[in-house]
Each structure stands twice: as C-alpha cells, then as structure tokens.
C-alpha cells in the first residue's frame, strides 16, 4: 500500500501523548506504539493506521478509516464521525465514546463493547467473536453479517439487529427496533423480555417472554424454533408456553445454550 502525504516525524512513534492540535495528514501516527490520545482534531484518512495498543480518551476523528487495523485499542472517549473507523481492528475494548460514522468496527476481531453511543449504521458489520455488554445502539443493521457475536446487554433501538448474522447468541439487552434477525443463521436467543419484531430468520431457536410480531415472507423454515409466552401478530409461527416459563438469561454462555437445547427438546416432544 502506498502512503502518500504522510509526515515521517509522526510515523512509528513510541508512546506519543496527544492532548490537542489539528492533524490533516493522511496516515498520521501510522504504526505508533502505545499512543495516549486525550484531545485533538484529526481530519486525515487512516490516522493511527496499524497503531499498537493506543489508549483513546478524547479527540475528534472526522475522516474515514481512523485506527484502521489497529491492535488492542482501549477507547474511553472521543467522537468518531468518519466512516469505517477501527476497520479490521484486533481486540478493541470500548468503555465509552460517540460513534457516528457508518460501519464502525467493520471486520473487527474479538471486540468487547462495554458502553458508548452508536448512532451509525452497520456498526460491527462482519465482526467476528464480538462481545456486547452495554451501549446505546440507535443506528440500523447493528451486527449485520457478523459471526459468533454474543450480546448480554445494551439498548438496541435501530432496525435490522443481527441481519444476515451467523451463530449469534443473545442473552440480554433491550430490543425496541424492528426486523430483528432477518436471514440470520443459527441465531440463538434467550431473553426474558420483549422483542418487537422477528423477521425471516433462516435457522436457530428464539425464546422470548413476549414477541410483538413474527414475519415470514414464505413458510417458516423447519430449522427455526420460536418460543414465547405471548405473541401479538404471527402467533401460528411460535410455540406458546405458560407464563413464567421463560427463565432469566444466564450470563454463562454454555449454560444458556444448554437451556435452549432443553427447550428445543421440549418443543419437539409435542409433535
């Protein structure tokens, strides 16, 4: 890859501390080690490209591909308005921040989301093995085409949660958006709460206390099981169980999977 318009004085720096200033260069701070960023305005693309172990507590990142391919970033704050920030990053940990640019953390690996405000579309698209413990997710298509995502918390208000995802596990959080799990494969949900709308999952088991609406454009696939205490629209697609039978979601992944397997066995025994 060609690196044009770079400032060689900023490349590969060891433990730079950045508190203020405006940086227009593309690839500024490329490959730096253990940067500590508490402020500044960054307008050049690919700023902090391939940075190692940066710690970000502030700053405004206005252009695209900030922290592209960064390793082990810690994010405690900052405003990220450029597209594709943290693209392909490895093991990011997000404690807070404002993420407005679309496709944030696209193709990341091992992301841990503890908090933050995500108003962008396509956050964590194509991400692998992400863990979401909290945060506010207002944008559409969170986790689209992701693989092996585990959600135990967070507030998901945008439509299209986990669209086209594979092997996701949802054990907590509040879902208020529409069209959840569209075309998802092997989706597993254990939620003692309400899901407003489930739309066209391809396979998996979804167990929720209440479901507002279930939509299938064609017949429900035989590999999909939907269990609920109450369903508004689309009740024939679900297996209804007695009130109080949906357990609280355990945070232990293996325990949750065992519960879902037991519920699947129970449903199959009805037929």
C-alpha positions in Angstrom: 0.0 0.0 0.0 1.3 3.5 -0.9 1.5 6.0 1.9 1.1 9.5 0.4 1.1 12.8 2.1 2.4 11.4 5.4 4.5 13.2 8.0 7.5 10.9 8.7 8.1 12.6 12.0 4.8 11.0 13.3 5.3 7.5 11.9 6.3 4.8 14.3 6.4 7.0 17.4 6.9 5.3 20.7 4.3 6.3 23.3 3.3 9.7 21.9 1.0 11.8 24.1 -1.5 13.8 22.1 -3.6 16.4 24.0 -4.5 19.0 21.4 -3.8 20.3 17.9 -5.2 19.7 14.4 -3.8 17.0 12.2 -4.6 17.0 8.5 -2.2 14.4 7.2 -3.3 11.0 5.9 -1.7 8.1 7.8 -0.5 10.5 10.6 0.8 8.5 13.5 0.9 5.3 11.4 2.3 2.3 13.3 2.8 4.2 16.6 3.2 2.3 19.8 1.1 2.9 22.9 -0.3 6.3 21.9 -2.1 8.2 24.6 -4.8 10.4 23.0 -6.9 12.8 25.1 -7.7 15.5 22.6 -7.0 16.9 19.1 -8.8 17.1 15.8 -7.9 14.6 13.2 -9.1 15.1 9.6 -6.7 13.0 7.6 -7.7 9.5 6.5 -6.1 6.4 8.1 -4.9 8.3 11.1 -3.3 5.9 13.6 -3.2 3.2 10.9 -1.9 0.0 12.4 -1.3 1.6 15.8 -0.4 -0.8 18.6 -2.2 -0.5 22.0 -3.5 3.0 21.7 -5.5 4.5 24.6 -8.1 7.0 23.5 -9.9 9.2 26.0 -10.8 12.1 23.8 -10.4 13.8 20.4 -12.4 14.3 17.3 -11.8 11.8 14.4 -13.5 13.3 11.4 -12.2 11.4 8.5 -12.5 7.8 7.3 -10.6 4.7 8.4 -9.3 6.1 11.7 -7.4 3.3 13.6 -7.6 1.0 10.6 -6.0 -2.4 11.5 -5.1 -1.1 15.0 -4.3 -3.7 17.6 -5.6 -3.8 21.2 -7.1 -0.2 21.3 -8.7 0.9 24.5 -11.4 3.5 23.9 -12.7 5.6 26.9 -14.0 8.6 24.9 -13.8 10.5 21.7 -16.0 11.4 18.8 -15.7 9.2 15.7 -17.6 10.7 12.8 -15.6 9.2 9.9 -16.7 6.0 8.2 -15.0 2.7 8.8 -13.2 3.7 11.9 -11.5 0.8 13.6 -11.9 -1.3 10.4 -10.2 -4.7 10.9 -9.0 -3.8 14.4 -8.0 -6.6 16.7 -9.3 -7.0 20.3 -10.6 -3.5 20.8 -12.2 -2.7 24.2 -14.7 0.1 24.2 -15.6 1.7 27.6 -17.3 4.8 26.1 -17.3 7.2 23.1 -19.6 8.6 20.5 -19.6 6.7 17.2 -21.4 8.5 14.4 -19.6 7.2 11.3 -21.1 4.3 9.5 -19.6 0.8 9.6 -17.6 1.4 12.8 -15.6 -1.7 13.8 -16.3 -3.4 10.5 -14.4 -6.7 10.2 -13.0 -6.3 13.7 -12.0 -9.4 15.7 -12.7 -10.0 19.4 -14.3 -6.6 20.1 -15.6 -6.0 23.7 -18.2 -3.3 23.9 -19.0 -2.2 27.4 -20.7 1.2 26.8 -20.9 4.0 24.2 -23.4 5.7 21.9 -23.6 4.2 18.4 -25.8 6.3 16.1 -24.3 4.9 13.0 -25.5 2.3 10.5 -23.8 -1.1 10.2 -21.8 -1.0 13.4 -19.8 -4.2 13.9 -20.7 -5.4 10.4 -18.8 -8.6 9.6 -17.2 -8.6 13.0 -16.0 -11.9 14.4 -16.5 -13.0 18.0 -17.6 -9.7 19.4 -19.0 -9.4 22.9 -21.5 -6.7 23.7 -22.2 -5.9 27.4 -23.7 -2.5 27.0 -24.2 0.6 25.0 -26.9 2.6 23.1 -27.3 1.5 19.5 -29.6 3.8 17.6 -28.4 3.0 14.0 -29.7 0.4 11.7 -28.2 -3.0 10.9 -26.1 -3.5 14.0 -24.0 -6.6 13.6 -25.0 -7.3 10.0 -23.2 -10.3 8.6 -21.3 -10.7 11.9 -20.2 -14.1 13.1 -20.3 -15.6 16.7 -21.4 -12.4 18.4 -22.6 -12.6 22.0 -24.9 -10.0 23.4 -25.6 -9.8 27.1 -26.6 -6.1 27.4 -27.2 -2.9 25.6 -30.2 -0.9 24.2 -30.9 -1.6 20.6 -33.4 0.9 19.1 -32.5 0.7 15.4 -34.0 -1.8 12.9 -32.2 -4.8 11.5 -30.4 -6.2 14.5 -28.1 -9.1 13.5 -29.3 -9.2 10.0 -27.5 -11.9 8.0 -25.5 -12.9 11.1 -24.2 -16.4 11.8 -24.1 -18.2 15.1 -25.1 -15.2 17.3 -26.1 -15.6 20.9 -28.4 -13.0 22.6 -28.8 -13.3 26.4 -29.6 -9.8 27.4 -30.2 -6.2 26.4 -33.3 -4.3 25.4 -34.6 -4.6 21.9 -37.0 -1.9 20.7 -36.2 -1.8 16.9 -38.0 -3.7 14.2 -37.0 -6.5 11.8 -34.6 -8.3 14.2 -32.6 -11.4 13.0 -33.5 -11.1 9.3 -31.9 -14.0 7.4 -29.8 -14.9 10.4 -28.4 -18.4 10.5 -28.2 -20.4 13.7 -29.5 -17.5 15.8 -29.9 -18.3 19.5 -31.9 -16.0 21.7 -32.8 -16.5 25.4 -34.5 -13.2 26.5 -36.9 -12.7 29.4 -38.1 -9.6 27.8 -40.0 -8.3 24.7 -38.8 -8.5 21.1 -41.0 -6.1 19.0 -40.5 -7.9 15.6 -38.8 -11.0 14.3 -38.3 -11.1 10.6 -37.4 -14.1 8.4 -34.6 -15.9 10.4 -33.2 -18.9 8.5 -32.3 -21.2 11.4 -31.9 -21.3 15.1 -34.0 -21.0 18.3 -35.5 -17.8 19.7 -37.1 -17.8 23.1 -38.5 -14.6 24.5 -41.1 -13.6 27.0 -43.1 -11.5 24.6 -43.0 -11.1 20.8 -44.9 -8.3 19.1 -44.8 -9.6 15.6 -43.4 -12.5 13.7 -42.9 -12.2 9.9 -42.0 -14.8 7.3 -42.3 -13.9 3.6 -42.7 -17.6 2.8 -43.2 -20.6 5.0 -41.3 -20.7 8.3 -38.1 -22.8 7.8 -38.1 -26.1 9.6 -34.8 -25.2 11.2 -36.4 -22.2 13.1 -38.0 -22.6 16.5 -39.7 -19.6 18.1 -40.9 -19.9 21.7 -42.8 -17.2 23.6 -45.3 -16.7 26.4 -47.3 -14.2 24.3 -47.2 -13.2 20.6 -49.1 -10.3 19.0 -49.1 -10.9 15.3 -47.9 -14.1 13.7 -48.7 -16.4 16.7 -49.0 -19.6 14.5 -45.3 -19.3 13.8 -44.5 -19.7 17.5 -44.8 -22.4 20.1 -46.5 -20.8 23.1 -45.6 -21.8 26.6 -47.1 -20.9 30.0 -46.4 -17.6 31.6 -43.3 -17.6 33.7 -41.6 -20.4 31.8 -39.0 -18.3 30.0 -36.1 -18.2 32.5 -33.9 -15.3 33.3 -31.0 -15.3 30.9 -27.8 -16.6 32.5 -24.6 -14.8 31.6 -22.8 -18.1 31.2 -22.8 -18.9 27.5 -22.7 -22.7 27.9 -25.5 -22.7 30.5 -27.7 -20.6 28.2 -27.0 -23.0 25.2 -28.0 -26.0 27.4 -31.2 -24.3 28.4 -32.1 -23.6 24.8 -31.3 -27.2 23.9 -33.6 -28.4 26.6 -36.4 -26.1 25.4 -35.9 -27.4 21.8 -36.2 -31.0 23.1 -39.4 -30.0 24.9 -40.9 -28.5 21.8 -40.0 -31.5 19.7 -41.7 -33.7 22.2 -45.0 -32.1 21.4 -45.1 -33.3 17.8 
